[in-house]
Amino acid sequence: MAHPISAFMARLQQAGAGVVSGCYTPATIAHLGQSLTHMAFADGESTLLVAGSDQQRAWADLALRGVDAQVQRVDLSAAPNLGAGFILIGVGATLGFALLAYPIEPVDRDESVRLHDVIWSCGPAALRDLADMLRDAISADLARRIAALEEPGPAALLGLSSDLLDFAARQHSTLGVANRSLSERMRNQEDQTRMIVHDMRAPLHTLLISIKALQRQRFDPEGQNELLSVARDSANYLLTLTETVLDSARLETSGWSLKRQPVRLLNLVQSVCDPLELAARPDQARLRHIVADDMPMVWIDRTLMERVLTNLITNAIKYTPSGEISVAARLIHEGNTVEISVNDTGLGIPKEAQAHIFERFYQANDSDRRHGTGLGLYFCRLAVEAHGGSIAVQSAVGQGSTFIVSLPITSGDRQRDDEG
C-alpha cells in the first residue's frame, strides 16, 4: 500500500454515486462502522481490511463489536506519513463497504470530540476502485471476491438507514438535553454573578463613603473610630465573600489540599466562640458552648473547620433576634464519629427549604438576600465533605434550628490522642 489515506479518499470521492461524505464525531464514526459491518458480515466468509497506525486500528475493534460472523482481519502495510486517519474495507459474502476517515482538527484536541472528514460507501464500484489501488497488498482470491460483490438490496439499505436514523435521533435527543442543561447552567451562572456583584456594591459604597468622610472632615476620636469600624466591617465582609467564592471553587474541583493537624475539640470551639462572645451586642442572643475537656483530638484542617463553625454560629446570630445559641460536641457511633452541633432558638427554616439549604447560592426566601449570597452553607458542606464527614439541619419554623457536623474519628486519630 504505497498511497496515503488522502489518495484513497480522493479516489473514493471520484466514484460518484453511492458515496457519502461528511464531517463526523468519533461516536458517529464508531456507530457507522458497526452498522456497516453488521450489514455486510451477516453471513458467509467475511474479511476486514485495516489501514492505519496502531492507535487508529482500534477503530476496527469498534466496528467489529457485536458482529457474530467469523471475520478475518487483515492489517495493510501503511504508507509513509500515514497520519492519524484510518481505512476500513469490509468484504462479506455478497456485500461490502469502505469507510475512510481523517481528523481535521489539531492533535491536542480532546479525542472524544475531535471532528473527522469521513467518506464511506457500500457500492461495489467504489470498492473495486479501492481494490485497484490495493492490488499489490491483497491476495488474488480477495480481489476476486471484491469484484463479485453485489449492490445492497432494498431491505439491507432500509435496515442500514433505520439504524443510522435511530442513532441520529438518540444523538439529537442527547444533545437537546445537554443543551438545555448547559443553558440552565449559564443562566444560573449569570444570576449568581449578578448576585455576587450586587452583594459587593453595598459594602464597597459604605467603605468609600467612610474613607471620603475621614479625608474631608475633622472628627473627634470617637467619631473617627466609629467610621473606621464601619469601614473595617465592610472590608472584612468583602474579604470573606471573596475567600468563600474562591475556596468553594477550589473545594468543588478538589483543588484544596487539607492541612490536617491534631486539634482538641474544646480548643477549636473556644477559638471560634470567644471572639464572638466578646464582640456581642447587648441585645444579641446569648452564646455558650458545652464541650467536655476529655473529648478526643481530631485530625483536621483547623483553619477550614474554624471557618465552618464561624459560618454556622454567625448565621445563628443573624436569625436569632433573642434567646440562646449553644455549641456542643459529643461522640456517636460507638465513639467512631464526633458530632458538633450549633443550636439556636431563632426563626427556623421552612421544611421545603431544608433539602436545598446546602446548595450553591440557595436562599430560603427573599428576606435572606439581605443577609448574604447563599454561599456560606454551601462552603460548609464542601469543607466538611472534604474531611469525609457530613452536615445536616434539623429545624422548625418559629422554634429554631440545629446544624449538625459529623466527622469520622480514624484509628490514627486515636493513636495520636493516646500519644498526646
C-alpha positions, -999 to +999 in steps of 0.1 A: +000+000+000+021+029-013-006+056-011-015+079+018-051+079+031-058+112+013-052+095-020-077+068-012-102+094+000-098+113-033-103+081-053-134+071-034-148+106-038-145+103-076-165+071-076-197+092-077-230+075-070-233+057-037-205+076-020-214+096+012-191+122+027-194+144+058-178+157+090-184+133+118-175+129+155-158+098+168-191+085+183-208+088+149-179+071+131-179+042+156-217+037+151-214+039+113-186+013+113-207-011+134-238-006+112-218-013+080-202-044+094-235-058+107-250-053+072-220-067+052-210-095+075-244-110+081-234-144+067-207-163+050-170-156+046-160-121+058-128-101+057-119-067+072-090-048+057-075-023+081-050+005+074-038+030+100-014+034+129-015+011+158-037+035+178-061+040+149-065+003+143-087+004+175-114+016+151-115-019+137-123-033+171-151-009+175-165-017+140-165-055+148-182-051+182-213-072+182-206-090+149-214-127+152-197-139+119-162-152+118-141-123+104-106-124+090-088-092+099-060-081+076-037-053+085-025-035+054+010-021+054+009+017+059+022+043+035+048+067+047+035+096+069+001+079+070-011+103+098-039+097+123-065+086+098-077+051+090-093+029+064-117+001+069-127-021+040-152-049+047-158-077+023-186-101+031-202-130+012-222-107-012-219-072+003-191-049+012-182-014+024-154+012+026-150+036+055-122+062+054-117+090+080-091+116+087-090+141+116-093+177+106-086+193+140-054+198+159-040+167+176-042+183+210-080+185+208-100+161+230-101+128+210-137+122+221-150+153+202-123+156+175-140+161+141-131+139+111-135+141+074-153+109+065-161+092+032-179+059+030-197+037+006-212+002+003-213+003-036-194-024-054-180+000-080-164+022-053-148-009-036-134-021-069-117+013-074-101+010-040-091-027-047-073-015-078-052+008-056-045-021-032-037-047-059-001-052-046-013-056-010-042-081-013-045-117-025-059-127-058-087-145-041-097-114-021-096-093-053-120-118-070-143-116-040-144-078-042-150-080-079-180-103-073-197-080-047-233-070-053-253-038-047-271-039-014-308-047-018-336-025-006-340-045+027-303-041+035-303-004+027-335+002+047-320-017+077-288+004+074-308+037+071-331+027+100-301+020+122-283+053+113-316+073+117-322+058+151-286+067+162-291+102+149-324+106+168-308+094+200-278+118+195-302+147+188-322+139+220-289+137+240-277+170+225-310+186+233-309+175+269-272+187+272-281+220+255-309+226+280-287+217+309-259+240+296-284+269+290-297+264+326-262+264+340-254+296+320-285+313+333-277+302+369-241+315+364-254+348+352-278+351+381-250+341+406-226+367+391-253+394+394-260+383+429-223+385+440-218+419+423-250+432+440-238+420+474-204+436+468-217+470+459-232+480+492-201+473+514-179+489+487-201+521+488-200+521+526-162+517+526-157+545+501-181+568+519-163+562+552-129+569+537-141+601+520-157+613+552-124+607+571-105+626+544-127+656+542-137+663+578-122+665+612-138+642+638-133+636+674-116+603+683-149+586+689-163+597+656-132+586+638-132+552+655-169+547+645-162+554+608-131+532+609-152+504+625-178+507+597-150+507+570-133+477+587-166+457+588-173+464+551-137+454+541-140+422+562-173+413+546-158+418+511-128+397+521-149+369+535-172+369+504-142+368+481-125+340+500-157+320+502-163+322+464-127+312+456-124+285+483-158+270+473-145+267+437-113+250+449-132+225+470-156+218+441-126+207+420-106+190+447-081+218+444-078+222+482-051+203+499-062+197+535-035+207+561-045+183+588-032+186+623-043+172+657-069+195+673-087+193+706-124+200+701-127+222+731-099+244+718-115+245+684-149+256+697-133+282+721-112+297+693-144+305+674-168+313+703-146+335+725-141+363+699-178+363+690-188+365+727-165+395+732-179+413+702-216+405+710-241+434+712-260+438+745-293+428+727-277+398+710-287+362+717-266+346+744-238+323+731-225+294+751-205+263+744-207+228+760-177+207+751-161+183+776-124+187+781-117+150+777-131+148+741-106+132+718-084+151+694-094+150+657-071+152+627-085+181+607-076+212+587-081+236+616-084+268+596-111+252+574-131+239+603-129+272+622-145+289+592-172+262+591-181+268+628-178+306+623-203+305+594-227+283+614-226+304+645-228+338+628-257+325+608-274+315+640-268+350+654-283+367+623-315+346+626-319+346+664-332+380+675-332+369+711-328+337+731-298+314+731-273+298+708-253+268+720-224+249+706-219+213+717-199+182+709-203+145+716-192+111+704-216+089+685-215+055+666-196+038+695-170+066+696-161+064+658-177+098+650-176+132+666-208+153+663-206+191+666-240+209+668-249+245+666-284+251+681-304+283+681-339+294+692-344+317+662-367+319+633-363+284+620-362+271+584-392+260+563-395+223+557-394+227+519-361+247+521-342+222+543-335+198+515-318+226+494-302+248+520-267+234+514-269+240+477-248+267+460-264+302+461-296+288+476-317+312+498-348+301+516-367+333+509-363+368+496-355+382+530-324+361+531-309+382+503-304+410+529-280+387+548-257+373+521-253+354+489-263+319+500-227+307+497-219+301+534-237+269+540-226+256+506-190+262+516-196+245+549-209+213+532-179+212+508-154+217+537-170+190+559-173+165+530-136+172+522-129+157+557-150+127+549-178+140+571-214+152+566-236+182+576-273+182+583-300+205+596-330+200+619-354+229+621-390+240+626-404+275+618-406+296+649-387+270+670-351+274+659-326+253+641-298+228+648-269+223+624-250+191+629-215+184+617-203+148+618-166+140+614-151+105+614-125+096+640-099+073+625-076+049+642-048+073+635-067+100+655-070+077+685-033+068+684-023+104+682-046+112+711-030+085+732+005+097+724-006+132+733 
